[in-house]
């Protein structure tokens, strides 16, 4: 799958092993986030991610403090940690797909825009 990023800080937290954000993770968190990035990068479409139950693909429902309404963001878990990667599915042109039946379109979604690497339940 193709990954694009909301901004440089998110890119650094997701994949820049020399960044301050990456160095702040424990070794277990680094391993889990690195494994998750490998899975996402190797996926042909969102359907491949959906087929891995431990990643717990789910839509964010707007219940977080900073999300007053649904934003079209989804998340997957870095297994064995409190971290998750939050993203917005995109169409073939890299435009965000907000709304609609994303799960029904999962085979066609080949681009995600990563918006956050978040420590969940903290």
C-alpha positions in Angstrom: 0.0 0.0 0.0 1.1 3.6 -0.6 1.4 5.7 2.5 1.3 9.5 2.5 1.6 11.6 5.6 -0.4 14.5 7.2 2.9 16.2 8.0 6.6 15.7 8.7 6.1 15.1 12.4 3.8 12.2 11.6 6.2 10.7 9.1 9.0 10.9 11.6 6.9 9.2 14.3 6.0 6.5 11.8 9.2 5.7 10.1 12.2 7.9 10.8 14.4 5.8 13.1 16.7 8.8 13.7 13.9 11.1 14.8 13.2 12.3 18.4 9.8 10.8 18.2 11.1 7.3 17.2 13.8 7.4 19.9 11.2 8.0 22.6 9.6 4.6 22.0 10.7 1.6 24.0 12.3 -1.3 22.2 9.1 -3.3 22.3 7.2 -0.3 20.9 9.8 0.2 18.1 9.6 -3.5 17.1 5.8 -3.4 17.1 5.5 -0.2 15.1 8.2 -1.3 12.7 6.3 -4.6 12.1 3.1 -2.7 11.6 4.7 -0.4 9.1 6.1 -3.4 7.2 2.6 -5.0 7.1 1.0 -1.7 5.8 3.7 -1.2 3.2 3.4 -4.8 2.0 -0.4 -4.8 1.8 -1.9 -4.6 -1.7 -5.0 -2.9 -0.4 -6.9 -2.1 2.8 -8.5 -5.5 2.5 -5.1 -7.1 3.4 -5.0 -5.1 6.6 -8.7 -6.0 7.3 -7.8 -9.7 7.0 -5.4 -9.5 10.0 -7.7 -9.5 13.1 -5.0 -8.6 15.7 -4.5 -5.2 14.0 -8.1 -4.4 14.9 -9.0 -2.2 12.0 -11.7 0.2 13.2 -13.1 3.6 12.3 -12.7 6.4 14.9 -16.2 7.5 16.0 -15.4 11.0 17.1 -15.4 10.3 20.8 -11.9 11.6 21.5 -11.6 15.1 22.9 -10.0 16.7 19.9 -12.4 14.9 17.5 -15.8 16.7 17.9 -17.3 14.9 14.9 -16.3 11.8 12.8 -13.3 12.6 10.6 -13.1 9.6 8.4 -10.1 8.4 10.3 -9.4 4.7 10.9 -6.9 3.0 13.2 -4.8 -0.2 13.4 -3.0 -1.3 16.5 0.7 -2.0 17.0 0.2 -5.4 18.5 1.4 -5.8 22.1 1.6 -2.0 22.8 -0.7 0.9 23.5 0.1 2.5 20.2 -2.0 2.7 17.1 -1.6 4.2 13.7 -4.4 6.5 12.6 -5.1 7.1 8.9 -7.6 8.2 6.4 -8.2 6.0 3.4 -7.6 7.7 0.0 -8.8 7.2 -3.6 -6.4 6.4 -6.4 -5.5 10.1 -6.7 -4.6 10.4 -3.0 -7.8 12.3 -2.1 -9.3 11.5 1.3 -12.3 9.2 1.3 -14.5 10.3 4.2 -17.8 8.6 4.5 -19.3 5.8 2.4 -18.8 2.1 3.0 -15.0 1.9 3.3 -15.1 -1.7 4.2 -17.0 -2.6 1.0 -14.4 -0.7 -0.9 -11.4 -2.1 1.0 -10.0 -4.0 -2.0 -9.9 -0.8 -4.1 -8.2 1.3 -1.4 -4.5 1.2 -2.1 -3.4 4.6 -0.5 -3.7 5.7 3.1 -2.9 9.1 4.6 -1.3 8.6 8.1 -2.5 11.3 10.4 -1.2 10.3 13.7 0.8 7.7 15.7 -1.1 7.7 19.0 -0.6 6.1 22.4 -4.1 4.9 23.1 -5.6 4.3 26.5 -3.0 6.5 28.2 
